[in-house]
Each structure stands twice: as C-alpha cells, then as structure tokens.
Amino acid sequence: MNTKWPMWAFYAQMILGLWLIASPDTFGYKSSILWWSDVSCGVFLILFGWFGRRNPLWNLPLLAIGIWLQAAPLLFWAPSGACYLNNTLIGLFVITFSFIVVPTPRQLPDQGPELPPGWSYNPSSWPQRLPIALIAFLCWMISRYMAAFQLGYIDAVWDPFFGEGTQKVLTSDVSKAFPVSDAGLGAFAYTFEFLSTIQGGTLRWRTSPWMVILFGILVIPVSITSVVLIILQPLVVGYWCFWCLVTAALMLVSIPFAIDEVVLVWQYLRRSNLPFWPLFFKGGECRAATEDLRTPSLDAPLSVLWRASLWGMTAPWNLCLSICVGLVLMVIPKWVGITGKLLDFDLIIGAFSVVVAVVSFAQHARAFRWINLLLGVALLAVSWTERCQLFGEAAAIQLSLSLLLIGLSFYRGRFRESVQMPTVQK
C-alpha cells in the first residue's frame, strides 16, 4: 500500500456514497432522473473509494462524479432546494477529497525552498491566495442566492437600490436563453475557482504549473468577460442588478491578486532548461530558489496578512482617477442630456476603462493602462462625429472626460517588488 496517500479521504468518499444512496428518499426528491443519478453516484463512490485506497488513479473517476453532482441539479432543474443543496455540497466534498486532499498522480511533494529566484515574495503563498479564495466564496454564495430564485425555491430577490431590477434581469430573455440557470452556472464556475485557488501548497508554482495556469484561466479572462457583460446589463436588458454588480466588483478585484502567480509560472516554464510539456504537467525542481523568510504565518495579525496579500500590487493616483472617470462616464452622460448611440458608447467606454484600471494595479499588468489611452481617443473621436448631440455642459463634460482618460494613461507609478526570474533555472 502506498502510505503517502491519506487513506481516510477514500473512506470519506465511501461514506458520502452511502449518504447519496439514502438522500432521494430522505429529502423527497420529485425527479426520477435525479433519484437515479444520486443512487448511481453513491454506488460508484463506494466502489471507487474502495479501489482508490491502493491506487490514487481512481481519484479521476471520483473527480468526474463530483463534477457531475455539481452539474446535475442545473441540467435537470432540481425541483427542490434540498435536492440542489444536497447535490452541490456533496459534489463539493467529493471534489475536495479527490483533488485537494489527495495529491494528483505524480505531483511533486511540497517541500524545499519557496522563494522563486529574482522575486522578492512568493505569489503562491497563502496570504497571496486567500483573498482570491474568499472572493470566490462570496461570489458563490451570491450566485446560489440568485439561482434559488431562478430555480423557483424562493419567490423574490432582495435588491436595496434598483427595486425589481434584479428580478427583471434574472427573468429577462437573456437569462432565459440559457438552457440552465445562468446564476447557477455562475455558482458552478465559482466552485472551481475556489477549489483551484486552494489546491496545492506554497510551492505549486513549480510542483503544479498546469494547475496555476488553469487557475489563471478561471480567474482572469473568465472574470474580465463576466465583469464587462454584467456592467453592460442596462444596454442588453434595460435594468441594473444589484447582486450582479456586487459580484462584478468582487470578480474584478480578484484579477490583480491572481496575475502575479500566473506570470511566475510562465517565467518558470519559459526560462527553465527542462522540457516544456513534462515540466508543465509534472513540475520540476528549481535549485536557485531560496527560503522564504518574509511571508508571515497565517496566525499573524490580520493587518500583517493583508499587507502581505498586496505584494506585487500598487494603486497609483492616476489609475484611481481613471476608475473615477470610468464611473462618471457610466452615470453622468444621461443626466446631462446625452442620448442615443453616444450614451451607449459612454457606458461601454466607462465599463472598459474601470476594468483596465483595476487590472493595471498588478505590477505585471501595468502596461494595460495604455488601453485606456486608446479608449479615450475612441471616445473623443465618437464625440466629434456625434457633436450635433452635444451642447454646452454636455460637450464640456464629454471633452474633459476624454482628455482625462488619455492623460491619466501616461504615468506608470512605482514598482515596489522584484518580479523577474533569471533566464536559466535548473
């Protein structure tokens, strides 16, 4: 028996299997297909958990069962909240035991010096990753709340600012175009964002490069796309959704936290003299790494942990002002009489400029600020072509915001951390 695998995790899978077999009759499922799904998954959990005690490769079908349990209530529109909650929580536990607790096959042990060469901090440290995990968890809870409305478990959604705006968005034609609850689909995605954040130890930048890249895909491009779509809801749906905006703000904040670890892994893969693909999937050594004497332990004061989580990010005054300009572009034009296509264009430019400015807080993404220069030029050009709609105060505001967005793009701001790995690592 390979004793390095935690045997208790496989016995826990078998217990979860027994729970699933008993769940349909215990909670009164009103769906025959979900009844058979849970009973079948329960039987397979017991079998694969038993075989997995001696061969961790059985974790792969266990992982597939966990993913299915997350998706099944959405695919078959679980008729009760108990069914949805039971499937998603058990699925979360199954994935955790098969993917987080038990290391992936051939994964290198999380042992050795942690500080990457050329870097003044370790982006894979827990203080750097915990804020992302917390944000993913909060987004998961919000999405499940909205999914409960779409799936019919609750009759209304509380919205403190936009009245029935949230409900109108959740019942819009755009939402109904999805074959499943789009809020539930968001909760599904946040589950994997959370799990990919906590998977692996503080050396995962070299022991699990593939996982960090997957984590980066879940956090960065997916978040940017979702944020922009959520912010542009008034154009697409005609209403604002309070909880959607909260989710968008949280997702946007998570992006600069995640960028540095992805960049570190890319540097490690590109600048190592080891074969790329074996290094990507299996990880490797890094003899130039040194002991991390800077990162605080998790029992340190919260203020110390918070400062450590911000290593690799700064918030220059010009980027903060760019965010303000973007928000003004999204709100003010309608108040001063700008209408039609120009109003829509202002909203789009404002949304993108906020996203660009926040992403640029990360040192590695500071060059993204030049996108705001292009957005400012585009805003100026469109304002000129639509100048017949602009008079007096509206024209002055439009011109000022365009020039501000352009001018605020030039200053780079200070870098406080060293984030460049040497060319060759063995």
C-alpha positions as CSV (number, residue, x, y, z in Angstrom):
1,M,0.0,0.0,0.0
2,N,1.3,3.5,-0.9
3,T,1.1,5.1,2.5
4,K,1.8,8.7,1.3
5,W,-1.9,9.0,0.2
6,P,-4.3,9.9,3.0
7,M,-6.4,6.7,3.3
8,W,-9.1,8.5,5.3
9,A,-10.1,10.5,2.2
10,F,-11.2,7.4,0.4
11,Y,-13.2,6.1,3.3
12,A,-14.8,9.5,3.4
13,Q,-15.8,9.1,-0.2
14,M,-17.5,5.8,0.7
15,I,-19.4,7.5,3.5
16,L,-20.6,10.2,1.0
17,G,-21.7,7.4,-1.3
18,L,-23.9,5.9,1.4
19,W,-25.3,9.4,2.1
20,L,-26.2,9.8,-1.6
21,I,-28.0,6.5,-1.8
22,A,-30.2,7.5,1.1
23,S,-30.7,11.1,0.0
24,P,-33.5,10.8,-2.6
25,D,-36.0,9.1,-0.2
26,T,-34.8,11.2,2.8
27,F,-35.3,14.5,1.1
28,G,-38.2,13.6,-1.0
29,Y,-36.8,14.1,-4.5
30,K,-39.6,14.8,-7.0
31,S,-37.4,14.0,-10.0
32,S,-36.9,10.3,-11.1
33,I,-33.8,11.2,-13.1
34,L,-32.1,12.9,-10.1
35,W,-33.2,9.9,-8.0
36,W,-31.3,7.5,-10.3
37,S,-28.4,9.9,-10.6
38,D,-27.8,10.1,-6.8
39,V,-28.2,6.4,-6.2
40,S,-25.9,5.6,-9.1
41,C,-23.3,8.1,-8.0
42,G,-23.5,6.8,-4.4
43,V,-22.8,3.2,-5.6
44,F,-19.8,4.3,-7.7
45,L,-18.4,6.4,-4.9
46,I,-18.3,3.3,-2.6
47,L,-16.7,1.2,-5.3
48,F,-14.1,3.8,-6.5
49,G,-13.4,4.8,-2.9
50,W,-12.6,1.2,-2.0
51,F,-10.3,0.7,-5.0
52,G,-8.7,4.1,-4.5
53,R,-7.2,3.1,-1.2
54,R,-4.4,1.3,-3.1
55,N,-4.3,3.2,-6.4
56,P,-4.8,7.0,-6.4
57,L,-5.6,6.9,-10.1
58,W,-9.2,6.1,-9.0
59,N,-9.3,9.7,-8.0
60,L,-10.0,10.6,-11.6
61,P,-13.4,8.9,-11.8
62,L,-14.2,10.2,-8.3
63,L,-13.4,13.7,-9.5
64,A,-15.7,13.2,-12.5
65,I,-18.5,12.1,-10.1
66,G,-18.0,15.3,-8.1
67,I,-18.3,17.4,-11.2
68,W,-21.4,15.6,-12.3
69,L,-23.1,16.1,-8.9
70,Q,-22.4,19.9,-9.2
71,A,-23.9,20.0,-12.7
72,A,-26.9,17.5,-12.5
73,P,-29.2,19.8,-10.4
74,L,-28.8,22.5,-13.1
75,L,-29.1,20.3,-16.1
76,F,-32.3,18.7,-14.8
77,W,-33.7,21.7,-12.9
78,A,-33.8,20.2,-9.5
79,P,-37.4,20.6,-8.2
80,S,-36.5,21.3,-4.6
81,G,-33.9,23.4,-2.7
82,A,-33.0,20.3,-0.6
83,C,-32.0,18.4,-3.8
84,Y,-30.0,21.3,-5.2
85,L,-28.2,21.9,-1.9
86,N,-27.5,18.2,-1.2
87,N,-26.1,17.5,-4.7
88,T,-23.9,20.6,-4.9
89,L,-22.5,20.2,-1.3
90,I,-21.8,16.5,-1.7
91,G,-20.2,17.2,-5.1
92,L,-18.0,19.8,-3.4
93,F,-16.9,17.4,-0.8
94,V,-16.2,14.7,-3.4
95,I,-14.0,17.0,-5.5
96,T,-12.2,18.3,-2.3
97,F,-11.4,14.7,-1.2
98,S,-10.3,13.6,-4.7
99,F,-8.5,16.7,-5.9
100,I,-7.5,18.8,-2.9
101,V,-6.8,16.4,0.0
102,V,-5.2,13.7,-2.2
103,P,-2.4,15.0,-4.4
104,T,-2.7,14.5,-8.1
105,P,-0.8,11.5,-9.5
106,R,3.0,12.1,-9.9
107,Q,2.7,15.5,-8.2
108,L,6.0,16.6,-6.6
109,P,5.9,16.9,-2.8
110,D,5.5,20.4,-1.5
111,Q,9.0,20.5,0.1
112,G,12.0,22.7,-0.4
113,P,12.8,26.5,-0.6
114,E,9.8,28.5,-1.5
115,L,11.0,31.9,-2.8
116,P,11.4,32.0,-6.6
117,P,14.8,33.3,-7.8
118,G,14.6,37.0,-8.8
119,W,11.4,37.5,-6.8
120,S,11.1,39.4,-3.5
121,Y,8.0,37.4,-2.5
122,N,6.2,34.1,-3.2
123,P,2.9,34.6,-5.2
124,S,1.9,31.0,-4.2
125,S,2.0,31.8,-0.5
126,W,-1.3,31.6,1.4
127,P,-1.6,35.3,2.2
128,Q,-1.4,35.9,-1.5
129,R,-4.1,33.3,-2.4
130,L,-6.6,33.6,0.5
131,P,-8.2,36.9,-0.7
132,I,-9.0,35.2,-4.0
133,A,-10.5,32.2,-2.3
134,L,-12.6,34.5,-0.1
135,I,-13.8,36.5,-3.1
136,A,-14.7,33.3,-5.0
137,F,-16.6,32.0,-1.9
138,L,-18.6,35.3,-1.6
139,C,-19.4,35.2,-5.3
140,W,-20.5,31.6,-4.9
141,M,-22.9,32.4,-2.1
142,I,-24.4,35.4,-4.1
143,S,-24.9,33.3,-7.2
144,R,-26.6,30.5,-5.3
145,Y,-29.0,33.1,-3.8
146,M,-29.9,34.3,-7.3
147,A,-30.1,30.7,-8.6
148,A,-32.6,29.8,-5.8
149,F,-34.9,32.4,-7.4
150,Q,-34.4,31.2,-10.9
151,L,-35.0,27.6,-9.9
152,G,-38.2,28.5,-8.1
153,Y,-37.1,27.9,-4.5
154,I,-37.8,31.5,-3.4
155,D,-40.4,33.9,-4.6
156,A,-38.4,37.2,-4.6
157,V,-34.8,38.6,-4.5
158,W,-34.0,41.5,-2.3
159,D,-32.5,44.5,-4.1
160,P,-31.7,47.6,-1.9
161,F,-31.2,50.0,-4.8
162,F,-32.9,49.0,-8.0
163,G,-36.2,47.7,-6.8
164,E,-37.3,44.9,-9.0
165,G,-34.2,45.3,-11.2
166,T,-32.5,42.2,-10.0
167,Q,-35.6,40.1,-10.6
168,K,-36.2,41.6,-14.1
169,V,-32.6,40.7,-15.0
170,L,-32.9,37.2,-13.7
171,T,-36.1,36.7,-15.7
172,S,-35.0,38.5,-18.8
173,D,-34.9,37.0,-22.3
174,V,-31.1,36.9,-22.0
175,S,-31.2,34.7,-18.9
176,K,-33.9,32.5,-20.4
177,A,-31.8,32.0,-23.4
178,F,-29.5,29.7,-21.3
179,P,-30.6,26.1,-21.1
180,V,-29.8,26.1,-17.4
181,S,-30.0,28.8,-14.7
182,D,-27.2,31.3,-15.6
183,A,-26.9,32.2,-11.9
184,G,-26.5,28.5,-11.1
185,L,-23.9,28.3,-13.8
186,G,-22.0,31.1,-12.2
187,A,-22.1,29.3,-8.8
188,F,-20.8,26.2,-10.7
189,A,-17.8,28.2,-12.0
190,Y,-17.1,29.9,-8.7
191,T,-16.9,26.4,-7.1
192,F,-14.0,25.5,-9.4
193,E,-12.4,28.9,-9.0
194,F,-12.4,28.4,-5.2
195,L,-11.0,24.9,-5.4
196,S,-8.3,25.8,-7.9
197,T,-7.2,28.6,-5.6
198,I,-6.7,26.4,-2.6
199,Q,-5.3,23.4,-4.4
200,G,-1.6,22.7,-3.8
201,G,0.9,24.2,-1.4
202,T,3.2,27.2,-1.4
203,L,5.4,25.5,-4.0
204,R,2.8,24.9,-6.5
205,W,4.4,27.5,-8.9
206,R,6.9,24.7,-9.7
207,T,5.1,21.5,-8.5
208,S,1.8,22.0,-10.3
209,P,2.3,24.6,-13.2
210,W,-0.7,23.2,-15.0
211,M,-3.0,23.9,-12.0
212,V,-1.8,27.5,-11.7
213,I,-2.4,28.1,-15.5
214,L,-5.9,26.6,-15.1
215,F,-6.5,28.8,-12.0
216,G,-5.4,31.8,-14.1
217,I,-7.9,31.0,-16.9
218,L,-10.7,30.7,-14.4
219,V,-9.9,33.9,-12.6
220,I,-8.5,36.3,-15.3
221,P,-10.1,36.0,-18.8
222,V,-13.4,34.5,-17.5
223,S,-13.7,37.2,-14.8
224,I,-13.0,40.0,-17.3
225,T,-15.6,38.8,-19.7
226,S,-18.2,38.3,-17.0
227,V,-17.5,41.6,-15.4
228,V,-17.9,43.5,-18.7
229,L,-21.1,41.6,-19.5
230,I,-22.6,42.3,-16.1
231,I,-21.7,46.0,-16.2
232,L,-23.3,46.4,-19.6
233,Q,-26.6,44.9,-18.4
234,P,-28.5,48.2,-18.9
235,L,-27.7,48.1,-22.6
236,V,-28.6,44.5,-23.1
237,V,-31.5,44.0,-20.6
238,G,-32.5,47.6,-19.7
239,Y,-32.1,47.2,-15.9
240,W,-29.5,47.2,-13.2
241,C,-29.0,44.1,-11.0
242,F,-27.6,44.9,-7.5
243,W,-26.2,41.5,-6.7
244,C,-24.8,41.2,-10.2
245,L,-22.9,44.4,-9.7
246,V,-21.6,43.2,-6.3
247,T,-20.4,40.0,-8.0
248,A,-18.8,42.0,-10.8
249,A,-16.9,44.2,-8.3
250,L,-15.6,41.2,-6.4
251,M,-14.5,39.4,-9.5
252,L,-12.7,42.5,-10.8
253,V,-10.8,42.9,-7.5
254,S,-9.6,39.3,-7.7
255,I,-7.9,39.7,-11.0
256,P,-4.8,41.8,-9.9
257,F,-4.4,39.4,-7.0
258,A,-4.1,36.4,-9.4
259,I,-1.9,37.8,-12.2
260,D,1.5,37.5,-10.4
261,E,1.3,33.8,-9.7
262,V,0.4,33.1,-13.4
263,V,3.3,35.2,-14.6
264,L,5.7,33.5,-12.2
265,V,4.7,30.1,-13.6
266,W,5.1,31.3,-17.2
267,Q,8.5,32.6,-16.4
268,Y,9.5,29.3,-14.7
269,L,8.3,27.3,-17.8
270,R,9.9,29.6,-20.4
271,R,13.2,30.2,-18.7
272,S,14.0,26.7,-17.4
273,N,16.3,24.5,-19.4
274,L,13.9,21.5,-18.8
275,P,11.5,20.2,-21.5
276,F,8.4,22.4,-21.5
277,W,5.5,19.9,-21.5
278,P,6.8,17.4,-18.9
279,L,7.6,20.4,-16.7
280,F,4.1,21.9,-17.4
281,F,2.3,18.7,-16.3
282,K,4.6,17.1,-13.7
283,G,6.5,20.1,-12.3
284,G,10.2,20.2,-11.6
285,E,13.0,21.5,-9.3
286,C,14.4,25.0,-9.0
287,R,17.8,24.9,-7.4
288,A,18.1,28.7,-7.4
289,A,15.0,29.1,-5.2
290,T,15.7,30.3,-1.6
291,E,14.0,30.0,1.7
292,D,11.1,32.4,2.2
293,L,11.8,34.4,5.3
294,R,9.4,37.3,4.5
295,T,5.9,35.8,4.2
296,P,4.1,35.9,7.6
297,S,2.4,32.8,9.0
298,L,-1.4,32.6,9.0
299,D,-1.6,33.2,12.7
300,A,-0.1,36.7,12.2
301,P,-2.3,39.8,12.8
302,L,-4.9,40.4,10.1
303,S,-3.2,43.8,9.1
304,V,0.1,42.0,8.5
305,L,-1.6,39.3,6.4
306,W,-3.5,42.0,4.4
307,R,-0.2,43.9,3.6
308,A,1.4,40.6,2.5
309,S,-1.6,39.8,0.2
310,L,-0.9,43.2,-1.6
311,W,2.7,42.5,-2.5
312,G,3.0,42.9,-6.3
313,M,0.3,45.5,-6.5
314,T,0.2,49.3,-6.2
315,A,-2.6,51.8,-6.7
316,P,-1.1,54.9,-8.4
317,W,-3.2,58.1,-8.2
318,N,-3.7,58.1,-12.0
319,L,-5.3,54.7,-12.0
320,C,-7.6,55.6,-9.1
321,L,-8.7,58.7,-11.0
322,S,-9.2,56.6,-14.2
323,I,-11.6,54.5,-12.2
324,C,-13.5,57.6,-11.2
325,V,-13.6,58.8,-14.8
326,G,-15.0,55.4,-15.9
327,L,-17.7,55.5,-13.3
328,V,-18.6,59.1,-14.2
329,L,-18.9,58.0,-17.9
330,M,-21.3,55.3,-16.9
331,V,-23.5,57.6,-14.8
332,I,-23.3,61.3,-15.7
333,P,-24.0,61.4,-19.5
334,K,-27.7,60.5,-19.2
335,W,-28.1,63.2,-16.5
336,V,-26.7,66.0,-18.7
337,G,-28.8,65.1,-21.7
338,I,-26.6,62.8,-23.8
339,T,-28.8,60.2,-25.5
340,G,-28.8,57.6,-28.3
341,K,-25.7,55.9,-29.5
342,L,-23.4,58.3,-27.7
343,L,-24.9,57.4,-24.4
344,D,-24.4,53.7,-25.1
345,F,-20.8,54.3,-26.2
346,D,-20.1,56.2,-23.0
347,L,-21.4,53.3,-20.9
348,I,-19.2,50.8,-22.8
349,I,-16.0,53.0,-22.6
350,G,-16.7,53.7,-18.9
351,A,-17.0,50.0,-18.1
352,F,-13.9,49.0,-20.0
353,S,-11.8,51.8,-18.5
354,V,-12.7,50.7,-15.0
355,V,-11.7,47.1,-15.8
356,V,-8.5,48.2,-17.4
357,A,-7.5,50.5,-14.4
358,V,-8.2,47.8,-11.8
359,V,-6.3,45.1,-13.7
360,S,-3.4,47.5,-14.0
361,F,-3.0,47.6,-10.3
362,A,-0.9,44.5,-10.7
363,Q,2.8,45.3,-11.5
364,H,2.9,42.7,-14.3
365,A,-0.2,44.2,-15.9
366,R,0.7,47.9,-15.6
367,A,1.2,48.2,-19.4
368,F,-2.6,47.5,-19.7
369,R,-3.2,51.2,-18.7
370,W,-2.3,52.1,-22.3
371,I,-5.6,50.6,-23.4
372,N,-7.3,53.5,-21.6
373,L,-5.4,55.9,-23.8
374,L,-7.0,54.1,-26.9
375,L,-10.4,54.2,-25.2
376,G,-10.0,57.9,-24.6
377,V,-9.1,58.6,-28.2
378,A,-12.1,56.5,-29.3
379,L,-14.4,58.4,-27.0
380,L,-13.0,61.7,-28.4
381,A,-13.5,60.5,-32.0
382,V,-17.1,59.4,-31.4
383,S,-17.9,62.5,-29.6
384,W,-16.7,64.6,-32.6
385,T,-18.7,62.6,-35.1
386,E,-21.8,62.9,-32.8
387,R,-21.1,66.5,-31.9
388,C,-24.5,67.6,-33.1
389,Q,-25.9,65.9,-30.0
390,L,-23.6,67.8,-27.6
391,F,-24.2,71.4,-26.4
392,G,-22.9,73.5,-23.6
393,E,-22.3,71.5,-20.4
394,A,-22.7,68.1,-22.1
395,A,-20.0,69.0,-24.6
396,A,-17.6,70.3,-21.9
397,I,-18.1,67.1,-19.8
398,Q,-17.6,64.8,-22.8
399,L,-14.4,66.6,-23.9
400,S,-13.0,66.7,-20.3
401,L,-13.6,63.1,-19.7
402,S,-12.0,62.1,-23.0
403,L,-8.9,64.1,-22.3
404,L,-8.6,63.0,-18.7
405,L,-8.8,59.3,-19.7
406,I,-6.0,60.0,-22.3
407,G,-3.8,62.0,-19.9
408,L,-4.1,59.6,-17.0
409,S,-2.6,56.8,-19.0
410,F,0.9,58.1,-19.2
411,Y,2.1,57.8,-15.6
412,R,3.3,54.3,-14.7
413,G,3.6,54.5,-11.0
414,R,6.2,53.0,-8.7
415,F,7.0,49.3,-8.5
416,R,7.8,48.0,-5.0
417,E,8.6,44.4,-5.6
418,S,11.2,42.4,-7.6
419,V,9.4,40.1,-10.0
420,Q,11.8,38.9,-12.7
421,M,13.2,35.4,-12.8
422,P,16.7,34.8,-14.2
423,T,16.9,33.3,-17.7
424,V,18.0,29.8,-16.9
425,Q,16.8,27.7,-14.0
426,K,17.9,24.1,-13.3
